Amino acid sequence: MSWNIVYTAQARQDLRDIYEYIALELLAPETATGQTQRIMKTIRTLGEMPMRHQLYGEEPWHSRGVRFLPVDNYLIFYLPEEPQNTVNIVRIMYGGRDARKQLSETVL
């Protein structure tokens, strides 16, 4: 059974920010396109067996069932909702950032 994947507004903005940073700040638009495509391709794999990735260890996100997976230097945080067979992509952030702080600014 395939799960539906839904991007939150924040996750869509995160993806745009990643693209713009790489394309405009680092002046590497081809790299920006490739990076965002790899992130989206990896997210599509969550349509099958989204529970295979580990829960985020920090509270309160652990108790809420937030999971994550790495893609290159980025982390994708997502929340699978079993009754609806939906995977909500919550945040996409650079792995070197303070994930706890970023998540604390996120509405789940």
C-alpha positions in Angstrom: 0.0 0.0 0.0 1.3 3.4 -1.0 1.2 6.3 1.4 0.3 9.9 0.4 3.0 12.4 0.8 2.1 16.0 1.9 4.5 18.9 2.3 3.7 21.4 5.0 4.0 25.1 4.0 7.2 25.2 6.1 8.7 22.2 4.3 8.0 23.8 0.9 9.6 27.0 2.1 12.6 25.0 3.4 13.1 23.5 0.0 12.9 26.9 -1.7 15.4 28.3 0.8 17.8 25.4 0.2 17.6 26.0 -3.6 18.0 29.8 -3.3 20.9 29.5 -0.9 22.8 27.2 -3.1 21.9 28.9 -6.4 22.2 32.5 -5.3 24.6 32.6 -2.4 26.9 29.9 -3.5 26.3 30.8 -7.2 25.7 27.2 -8.2 22.3 26.8 -9.8 23.0 23.4 -11.3 24.0 22.1 -7.8 20.9 23.7 -6.3 18.7 21.9 -8.8 20.5 18.6 -8.3 20.3 18.9 -4.5 16.6 19.7 -4.4 15.9 16.9 -6.8 17.7 14.4 -4.6 15.8 15.6 -1.6 12.4 15.2 -3.4 13.4 11.8 -4.8 14.2 10.6 -1.3 11.0 12.0 0.0 9.1 10.0 -2.6 10.6 6.8 -1.2 8.6 7.5 2.0 5.5 6.4 0.1 6.6 2.9 0.9 7.4 1.8 4.4 7.7 5.2 6.0 8.2 3.7 9.5 11.6 2.2 8.5 13.4 5.4 9.5 14.2 6.1 13.2 12.2 8.4 15.5 13.8 11.7 16.3 15.2 11.3 19.8 14.3 14.6 21.4 11.0 15.3 23.1 8.3 16.3 22.5 8.8 15.2 18.9 9.7 11.6 19.8 6.4 11.1 21.6 4.6 12.6 18.6 6.1 10.1 16.2 8.3 12.5 14.2 10.9 10.6 12.2 13.8 11.7 10.1 16.2 10.6 7.4 19.3 12.2 6.0 19.9 13.2 2.4 23.5 14.4 1.7 24.0 17.2 4.3 20.2 17.7 4.9 17.7 16.1 7.3 14.1 15.5 6.3 11.7 15.4 9.3 8.4 13.8 8.8 5.3 12.6 10.6 3.6 9.4 9.4 -0.1 9.2 10.2 -1.2 5.6 9.9 -5.0 5.8 9.9 -4.8 8.2 6.9 -1.8 6.5 5.3 -0.3 10.0 5.0 3.3 11.1 5.4 3.5 14.8 6.4 6.9 16.3 5.5 7.4 18.7 8.4 10.8 20.3 7.9 13.9 20.0 5.6 17.0 21.5 7.1 20.7 21.6 6.8 22.2 18.9 9.1 24.6 21.4 10.7 21.9 23.6 12.1 20.3 23.2 15.5 17.5 20.8 14.7 15.9 21.1 18.1 15.7 24.9 17.7 14.3 24.6 14.2 11.7 22.1 15.2 10.7 24.1 18.2 9.6 26.9 15.8 7.5 24.4 13.8 3.8 23.8 14.4 2.9 20.1 14.3 
